[in-house]
Amino acid sequence: MNPRVATVVALENHKLMLTFTNGEVRVFDVAPYLDAPVFQPLRNPGYFSLAKVVRGTVTWPNEADFCPDTLYELSIPQQQAA
């Protein structure tokens, strides 16, 4: 089983910086999903910034969310500062 999301920070250009329960920091690009009706409100930067972690995944007030496995498997690992 993949790790779950511990924290989320909404970045510019519809990206999410995610810290997972295993300590990895990864970036997920939401832009490819913005044409789906449930994700269209996320086009608004203010609304996008309302992302929060609920039960190990990222969700928004309209209950749009992503499978935590998708967030992990399709996100890009970030270099940690030593």
Number of C-alpha atoms within 10 A of each C-alpha: 4 13 16 21 26 20 19 21 17 19 15 10 12 19 17 23 19 28 20 21 14 11 11 16 21 21 21 20 16 18 14 8 14 14 12 9 10 13 18 14 17 23 16 10 14 11 13 24 18 14 21 19 17 13 10 17 23 25 19 19 11 11 10 15 18 13 12 17 16 12 25 23 12 12 19 15 16 12 9 7 4 3
